[in-house]
Amino acid sequence: MTFLFLIFILALIAIVTMKTMKNKRFPSNNYTPYDEIVSGKKEGTNHLTHYEEKQNR
């Protein structure tokens, strides 16, 4: 049973790989988070949120 499951998973990976190669739809590798870290870009990275306590009187 385990052997059949392994064959099924390997066949599924092979089918997906073949379809990707046939259609030439590979993901772009033009962007990596490392590039932004090295270049010092800080656009949209506001991780600090300031909260105020409000007292009800």
PDB file of N, CA, C and O in Angstrom:
ATOM      1  N   MET A   1       0.816  -1.188   0.000  1.00  0.00           N
ATOM      2  CA  MET A   1       0.000   0.000   0.000  1.00  0.00           C
ATOM      3  C   MET A   1       0.868   1.263   0.000  1.00  0.00           C
ATOM      4  O   MET A   1       0.585   2.222  -0.719  1.00  0.00           O
ATOM      5  N   THR A   2       1.915   1.251   0.805  1.00  0.00           N
ATOM      6  CA  THR A   2       2.811   2.405   0.868  1.00  0.00           C
ATOM      7  C   THR A   2       3.521   2.589  -0.467  1.00  0.00           C
ATOM      8  O   THR A   2       3.740   3.714  -0.917  1.00  0.00           O
ATOM      9  N   PHE A   3       3.876   1.480  -1.087  1.00  0.00           N
ATOM     10  CA  PHE A   3       4.551   1.539  -2.377  1.00  0.00           C
ATOM     11  C   PHE A   3       3.656   2.177  -3.437  1.00  0.00           C
ATOM     12  O   PHE A   3       4.133   2.977  -4.242  1.00  0.00           O
ATOM     13  N   LEU A   4       2.380   1.840  -3.449  1.00  0.00           N
ATOM     14  CA  LEU A   4       1.442   2.417  -4.412  1.00  0.00           C
ATOM     15  C   LEU A   4       1.255   3.914  -4.169  1.00  0.00           C
ATOM     16  O   LEU A   4       1.149   4.692  -5.117  1.00  0.00           O
ATOM     17  N   PHE A   5       1.214   4.313  -2.905  1.00  0.00           N
ATOM     18  CA  PHE A   5       1.092   5.728  -2.571  1.00  0.00           C
ATOM     19  C   PHE A   5       2.310   6.495  -3.059  1.00  0.00           C
ATOM     20  O   PHE A   5       2.170   7.594  -3.595  1.00  0.00           O
ATOM     21  N   LEU A   6       3.499   5.937  -2.882  1.00  0.00           N
ATOM     22  CA  LEU A   6       4.731   6.570  -3.342  1.00  0.00           C
ATOM     23  C   LEU A   6       4.738   6.707  -4.863  1.00  0.00           C
ATOM     24  O   LEU A   6       5.123   7.751  -5.390  1.00  0.00           O
ATOM     25  N   ILE A   7       4.322   5.674  -5.561  1.00  0.00           N
ATOM     26  CA  ILE A   7       4.243   5.721  -7.025  1.00  0.00           C
ATOM     27  C   ILE A   7       3.243   6.796  -7.467  1.00  0.00           C
ATOM     28  O   ILE A   7       3.503   7.528  -8.422  1.00  0.00           O
ATOM     29  N   PHE A   8       2.114   6.892  -6.781  1.00  0.00           N
ATOM     30  CA  PHE A   8       1.102   7.890  -7.109  1.00  0.00           C
ATOM     31  C   PHE A   8       1.652   9.306  -6.938  1.00  0.00           C
ATOM     32  O   PHE A   8       1.456  10.151  -7.811  1.00  0.00           O
ATOM     33  N   ILE A   9       2.328   9.573  -5.839  1.00  0.00           N
ATOM     34  CA  ILE A   9       2.897  10.904  -5.582  1.00  0.00           C
ATOM     35  C   ILE A   9       3.962  11.242  -6.619  1.00  0.00           C
ATOM     36  O   ILE A   9       3.983  12.359  -7.135  1.00  0.00           O
ATOM     37  N   LEU A  10       4.834  10.307  -6.928  1.00  0.00           N
ATOM     38  CA  LEU A  10       5.874  10.553  -7.933  1.00  0.00           C
ATOM     39  C   LEU A  10       5.271  10.791  -9.313  1.00  0.00           C
ATOM     40  O   LEU A  10       5.754  11.644 -10.057  1.00  0.00           O
ATOM     41  N   ALA A  11       4.237  10.058  -9.659  1.00  0.00           N
ATOM     42  CA  ALA A  11       3.572  10.256 -10.946  1.00  0.00           C
ATOM     43  C   ALA A  11       2.905  11.633 -11.002  1.00  0.00           C
ATOM     44  O   ALA A  11       2.939  12.300 -12.036  1.00  0.00           O
ATOM     45  N   LEU A  12       2.308  12.048  -9.906  1.00  0.00           N
ATOM     46  CA  LEU A  12       1.669  13.350  -9.856  1.00  0.00           C
ATOM     47  C   LEU A  12       2.696  14.471 -10.028  1.00  0.00           C
ATOM     48  O   LEU A  12       2.445  15.431 -10.756  1.00  0.00           O
ATOM     49  N   ILE A  13       3.826  14.357  -9.376  1.00  0.00           N
ATOM     50  CA  ILE A  13       4.893  15.351  -9.514  1.00  0.00           C
ATOM     51  C   ILE A  13       5.413  15.367 -10.947  1.00  0.00           C
ATOM     52  O   ILE A  13       5.666  16.436 -11.502  1.00  0.00           O
ATOM     53  N   ALA A  14       5.574  14.195 -11.547  1.00  0.00           N
ATOM     54  CA  ALA A  14       6.057  14.114 -12.927  1.00  0.00           C
ATOM     55  C   ALA A  14       5.063  14.756 -13.897  1.00  0.00           C
ATOM     56  O   ALA A  14       5.474  15.461 -14.819  1.00  0.00           O
ATOM     57  N   ILE A  15       3.781  14.527 -13.704  1.00  0.00           N
ATOM     58  CA  ILE A  15       2.761  15.094 -14.593  1.00  0.00           C
ATOM     59  C   ILE A  15       2.756  16.619 -14.492  1.00  0.00           C
ATOM     60  O   ILE A  15       2.703  17.307 -15.511  1.00  0.00           O
ATOM     61  N   VAL A  16       2.811  17.145 -13.275  1.00  0.00           N
ATOM     62  CA  VAL A  16       2.811  18.598 -13.093  1.00  0.00           C
ATOM     63  C   VAL A  16       4.062  19.205 -13.717  1.00  0.00           C
ATOM     64  O   VAL A  16       3.984  20.252 -14.359  1.00  0.00           O
ATOM     65  N   THR A  17       5.202  18.569 -13.539  1.00  0.00           N
ATOM     66  CA  THR A  17       6.445  19.068 -14.124  1.00  0.00           C
ATOM     67  C   THR A  17       6.391  19.055 -15.645  1.00  0.00           C
ATOM     68  O   THR A  17       6.822  20.014 -16.286  1.00  0.00           O
ATOM     69  N   MET A  18       5.875  17.999 -16.222  1.00  0.00           N
ATOM     70  CA  MET A  18       5.787  17.898 -17.682  1.00  0.00           C
ATOM     71  C   MET A  18       4.838  18.964 -18.241  1.00  0.00           C
ATOM     72  O   MET A  18       5.133  19.577 -19.267  1.00  0.00           O
ATOM     73  N   LYS A  19       3.711  19.186 -17.576  1.00  0.00           N
ATOM     74  CA  LYS A  19       2.782  20.208 -18.049  1.00  0.00           C
ATOM     75  C   LYS A  19       3.389  21.603 -17.947  1.00  0.00           C
ATOM     76  O   LYS A  19       3.178  22.442 -18.822  1.00  0.00           O
ATOM     77  N   THR A  20       4.137  21.847 -16.886  1.00  0.00           N
ATOM     78  CA  THR A  20       4.782  23.150 -16.726  1.00  0.00           C
ATOM     79  C   THR A  20       5.825  23.370 -17.816  1.00  0.00           C
ATOM     80  O   THR A  20       5.916  24.462 -18.376  1.00  0.00           O
ATOM     81  N   MET A  21       6.602  22.356 -18.115  1.00  0.00           N
ATOM     82  CA  MET A  21       7.627  22.477 -19.159  1.00  0.00           C
ATOM     83  C   MET A  21       6.990  22.618 -20.538  1.00  0.00           C
ATOM     84  O   MET A  21       7.499  23.351 -21.387  1.00  0.00           O
ATOM     85  N   LYS A  22       5.894  21.928 -20.761  1.00  0.00           N
ATOM     86  CA  LYS A  22       5.221  21.981 -22.060  1.00  0.00           C
ATOM     87  C   LYS A  22       4.642  23.367 -22.317  1.00  0.00           C
ATOM     88  O   LYS A  22       4.759  23.890 -23.425  1.00  0.00           O
ATOM     89  N   ASN A  23       4.020  23.964 -21.306  1.00  0.00           N
ATOM     90  CA  ASN A  23       3.389  25.268 -21.464  1.00  0.00           C
ATOM     91  C   ASN A  23       4.357  26.422 -21.231  1.00  0.00           C
ATOM     92  O   ASN A  23       3.994  27.576 -21.457  1.00  0.00           O
ATOM     93  N   LYS A  24       5.558  26.143 -20.792  1.00  0.00           N
ATOM     94  CA  LYS A  24       6.597  27.142 -20.523  1.00  0.00           C
ATOM     95  C   LYS A  24       6.101  28.210 -19.565  1.00  0.00           C
ATOM     96  O   LYS A  24       6.332  29.400 -19.778  1.00  0.00           O
ATOM     97  N   ARG A  25       5.421  27.786 -18.516  1.00  0.00           N
ATOM     98  CA  ARG A  25       4.919  28.716 -17.515  1.00  0.00           C
ATOM     99  C   ARG A  25       5.731  28.566 -16.233  1.00  0.00           C
ATOM    100  O   ARG A  25       5.244  28.009 -15.249  1.00  0.00           O
ATOM    101  N   PHE A  26       6.925  29.044 -16.242  1.00  0.00           N
ATOM    102  CA  PHE A  26       7.765  28.981 -15.066  1.00  0.00           C
ATOM    103  C   PHE A  26       7.605  30.265 -14.262  1.00  0.00           C
ATOM    104  O   PHE A  26       7.404  31.331 -14.843  1.00  0.00           O
ATOM    105  N   PRO A  27       7.689  30.184 -12.956  1.00  0.00           N
ATOM    106  CA  PRO A  27       7.576  31.401 -12.152  1.00  0.00           C
ATOM    107  C   PRO A  27       8.769  32.324 -12.378  1.00  0.00           C
ATOM    108  O   PRO A  27       9.885  31.864 -12.622  1.00  0.00           O
ATOM    109  N   SER A  28       8.526  33.615 -12.297  1.00  0.00           N
ATOM    110  CA  SER A  28       9.577  34.596 -12.494  1.00  0.00           C
ATOM    111  C   SER A  28      10.495  34.621 -11.280  1.00  0.00           C
ATOM    112  O   SER A  28      10.031  34.537 -10.143  1.00  0.00           O
ATOM    113  N   ASN A  29      11.784  34.734 -11.519  1.00  0.00           N
ATOM    114  CA  ASN A  29      12.728  34.828 -10.408  1.00  0.00           C
ATOM    115  C   ASN A  29      13.436  36.181 -10.414  1.00  0.00           C
ATOM    116  O   ASN A  29      14.586  36.287  -9.989  1.00  0.00           O
ATOM    117  N   ASN A  30      12.740  37.219 -10.900  1.00  0.00           N
ATOM    118  CA  ASN A  30      13.328  38.553 -10.943  1.00  0.00           C
ATOM    119  C   ASN A  30      13.327  39.233  -9.584  1.00  0.00           C
ATOM    120  O   ASN A  30      14.101  40.167  -9.371  1.00  0.00           O
ATOM    121  N   TYR A  31      12.484  38.793  -8.662  1.00  0.00           N
ATOM    122  CA  TYR A  31      12.360  39.446  -7.365  1.00  0.00           C
ATOM    123  C   TYR A  31      12.728  38.476  -6.249  1.00  0.00           C
ATOM    124  O   TYR A  31      12.293  37.324  -6.235  1.00  0.00           O
ATOM    125  N   THR A  32      13.515  38.955  -5.342  1.00  0.00           N
ATOM    126  CA  THR A  32      13.758  38.223  -4.108  1.00  0.00           C
ATOM    127  C   THR A  32      13.699  39.222  -2.965  1.00  0.00           C
ATOM    128  O   THR A  32      14.108  40.369  -3.145  1.00  0.00           O
ATOM    129  N   PRO A  33      13.207  38.834  -1.801  1.00  0.00           N
ATOM    130  CA  PRO A  33      13.161  39.757  -0.669  1.00  0.00           C
ATOM    131  C   PRO A  33      14.560  40.247  -0.290  1.00  0.00           C
ATOM    132  O   PRO A  33      14.709  41.346   0.245  1.00  0.00           O
ATOM    133  N   TYR A  34      15.558  39.453  -0.559  1.00  0.00           N
ATOM    134  CA  TYR A  34      16.938  39.838  -0.238  1.00  0.00           C
ATOM    135  C   TYR A  34      17.333  41.111  -0.987  1.00  0.00           C
ATOM    136  O   TYR A  34      18.069  41.937  -0.448  1.00  0.00           O
ATOM    137  N   ASP A  35      16.850  41.281  -2.231  1.00  0.00           N
ATOM    138  CA  ASP A  35      17.175  42.473  -3.017  1.00  0.00           C
ATOM    139  C   ASP A  35      16.684  43.741  -2.326  1.00  0.00           C
ATOM    140  O   ASP A  35      17.401  44.742  -2.293  1.00  0.00           O
ATOM    141  N   GLU A  36      15.469  43.712  -1.771  1.00  0.00           N
ATOM    142  CA  GLU A  36      14.948  44.888  -1.072  1.00  0.00           C
ATOM    143  C   GLU A  36      15.696  45.150   0.224  1.00  0.00           C
ATOM    144  O   GLU A  36      15.903  46.304   0.599  1.00  0.00           O
ATOM    145  N   ILE A  37      16.099  44.101   0.902  1.00  0.00           N
ATOM    146  CA  ILE A  37      16.831  44.281   2.157  1.00  0.00           C
ATOM    147  C   ILE A  37      18.180  44.938   1.885  1.00  0.00           C
ATOM    148  O   ILE A  37      18.583  45.854   2.602  1.00  0.00           O
ATOM    149  N   VAL A  38      18.873  44.473   0.854  1.00  0.00           N
ATOM    150  CA  VAL A  38      20.194  44.997   0.535  1.00  0.00           C
ATOM    151  C   VAL A  38      20.118  46.437   0.031  1.00  0.00           C
ATOM    152  O   VAL A  38      20.966  47.263   0.366  1.00  0.00           O
ATOM    153  N   SER A  39      19.091  46.733  -0.782  1.00  0.00           N
ATOM    154  CA  SER A  39      18.985  48.082  -1.337  1.00  0.00           C
ATOM    155  C   SER A  39      18.405  49.076  -0.337  1.00  0.00           C
ATOM    156  O   SER A  39      18.444  50.281  -0.588  1.00  0.00           O
ATOM    157  N   GLY A  40      17.874  48.612   0.780  1.00  0.00           N
ATOM    158  CA  GLY A  40      17.384  49.492   1.827  1.00  0.00           C
ATOM    159  C   GLY A  40      15.991  50.037   1.595  1.00  0.00           C
ATOM    160  O   GLY A  40      15.623  51.042   2.204  1.00  0.00           O
ATOM    161  N   LYS A  41      15.209  49.413   0.742  1.00  0.00           N
ATOM    162  CA  LYS A  41      13.850  49.881   0.491  1.00  0.00           C
ATOM    163  C   LYS A  41      12.979  49.608   1.709  1.00  0.00           C
ATOM    164  O   LYS A  41      13.023  48.526   2.295  1.00  0.00           O
ATOM    165  N   LYS A  42      12.184  50.615   2.078  1.00  0.00           N
ATOM    166  CA  LYS A  42      11.305  50.460   3.229  1.00  0.00           C
ATOM    167  C   LYS A  42       9.860  50.762   2.884  1.00  0.00           C
ATOM    168  O   LYS A  42       9.064  51.031   3.784  1.00  0.00           O
ATOM    169  N   GLU A  43       9.506  50.726   1.643  1.00  0.00           N
ATOM    170  CA  GLU A  43       8.162  51.078   1.204  1.00  0.00           C
ATOM    171  C   GLU A  43       7.152  50.044   1.687  1.00  0.00           C
ATOM    172  O   GLU A  43       7.276  48.855   1.392  1.00  0.00           O
ATOM    173  N   GLY A  44       6.169  50.500   2.420  1.00  0.00           N
ATOM    174  CA  GLY A  44       5.097  49.599   2.853  1.00  0.00           C
ATOM    175  C   GLY A  44       5.476  48.652   3.964  1.00  0.00           C
ATOM    176  O   GLY A  44       4.840  47.610   4.121  1.00  0.00           O
ATOM    177  N   THR A  45       6.486  48.976   4.738  1.00  0.00           N
ATOM    178  CA  THR A  45       6.882  48.076   5.807  1.00  0.00           C
ATOM    179  C   THR A  45       6.721  48.745   7.167  1.00  0.00           C
ATOM    180  O   THR A  45       7.640  48.715   7.986  1.00  0.00           O
ATOM    181  N   ASN A  46       5.571  49.340   7.410  1.00  0.00           N
ATOM    182  CA  ASN A  46       5.312  49.979   8.686  1.00  0.00           C
ATOM    183  C   ASN A  46       4.790  48.928   9.656  1.00  0.00           C
ATOM    184  O   ASN A  46       3.588  48.674   9.727  1.00  0.00           O
ATOM    185  N   HIS A  47       5.703  48.323  10.400  1.00  0.00           N
ATOM    186  CA  HIS A  47       5.322  47.253  11.316  1.00  0.00           C
ATOM    187  C   HIS A  47       4.984  47.785  12.711  1.00  0.00           C
ATOM    188  O   HIS A  47       4.428  47.063  13.539  1.00  0.00           O
ATOM    189  N   LEU A  48       5.318  49.034  12.961  1.00  0.00           N
ATOM    190  CA  LEU A  48       5.050  49.596  14.268  1.00  0.00           C
ATOM    191  C   LEU A  48       3.713  50.325  14.246  1.00  0.00           C
ATOM    192  O   LEU A  48       3.551  51.311  13.526  1.00  0.00           O
ATOM    193  N   THR A  49       2.779  49.851  15.016  1.00  0.00           N
ATOM    194  CA  THR A  49       1.472  50.474  15.105  1.00  0.00           C
ATOM    195  C   THR A  49       1.331  51.065  16.498  1.00  0.00           C
ATOM    196  O   THR A  49       1.507  50.369  17.498  1.00  0.00           O
ATOM    197  N   HIS A  50       1.021  52.322  16.556  1.00  0.00           N
ATOM    198  CA  HIS A  50       0.886  52.998  17.838  1.00  0.00           C
ATOM    199  C   HIS A  50      -0.579  53.013  18.252  1.00  0.00           C
ATOM    200  O   HIS A  50      -1.453  53.418  17.485  1.00  0.00           O
ATOM    201  N   TYR A  51      -0.833  52.566  19.478  1.00  0.00           N
ATOM    202  CA  TYR A  51      -2.180  52.524  20.003  1.00  0.00           C
ATOM    203  C   TYR A  51      -2.304  53.524  21.146  1.00  0.00           C
ATOM    204  O   TYR A  51      -1.341  53.779  21.869  1.00  0.00           O
ATOM    205  N   GLU A  52      -3.495  54.084  21.298  1.00  0.00           N
ATOM    206  CA  GLU A  52      -3.780  54.994  22.388  1.00  0.00           C
ATOM    207  C   GLU A  52      -4.824  54.373  23.277  1.00  0.00           C
ATOM    208  O   GLU A  52      -5.806  53.802  22.803  1.00  0.00           O
ATOM    209  N   GLU A  53      -4.605  54.489  24.581  1.00  0.00           N
ATOM    210  CA  GLU A  53      -5.628  54.038  25.508  1.00  0.00           C
ATOM    211  C   GLU A  53      -6.603  55.172  25.744  1.00  0.00           C
ATOM    212  O   GLU A  53      -6.198  56.298  26.034  1.00  0.00           O
ATOM    213  N   LYS A  54      -7.869  54.884  25.623  1.00  0.00           N
ATOM    214  CA  LYS A  54      -8.891  55.880  25.869  1.00  0.00           C
ATOM    215  C   LYS A  54      -9.634  55.502  27.134  1.00  0.00           C
ATOM    216  O   LYS A  54     -10.031  54.351  27.316  1.00  0.00           O
ATOM    217  N   GLN A  55      -9.818  56.471  27.997  1.00  0.00           N
ATOM    218  CA  GLN A  55     -10.529  56.224  29.239  1.00  0.00           C
ATOM    219  C   GLN A  55     -11.946  56.738  29.111  1.00  0.00           C
ATOM    220  O   GLN A  55     -12.170  57.861  28.658  1.00  0.00           O
ATOM    221  N   ASN A  56     -12.899  55.921  29.508  1.00  0.00           N
ATOM    222  CA  ASN A  56     -14.306  56.332  29.501  1.00  0.00           C
ATOM    223  C   ASN A  56     -14.622  56.961  30.858  1.00  0.00           C
ATOM    224  O   ASN A  56     -14.398  56.337  31.895  1.00  0.00           O
ATOM    225  N   ARG A  57     -15.129  58.167  30.859  1.00  0.00           N
ATOM    226  CA  ARG A  57     -15.486  58.833  32.115  1.00  0.00           C
ATOM    227  C   ARG A  57     -16.933  59.184  32.110  1.00  0.00           C
ATOM    228  O   ARG A  57     -17.433  59.753  33.080  1.00  0.00           O
TER     229      ARG A  57
END
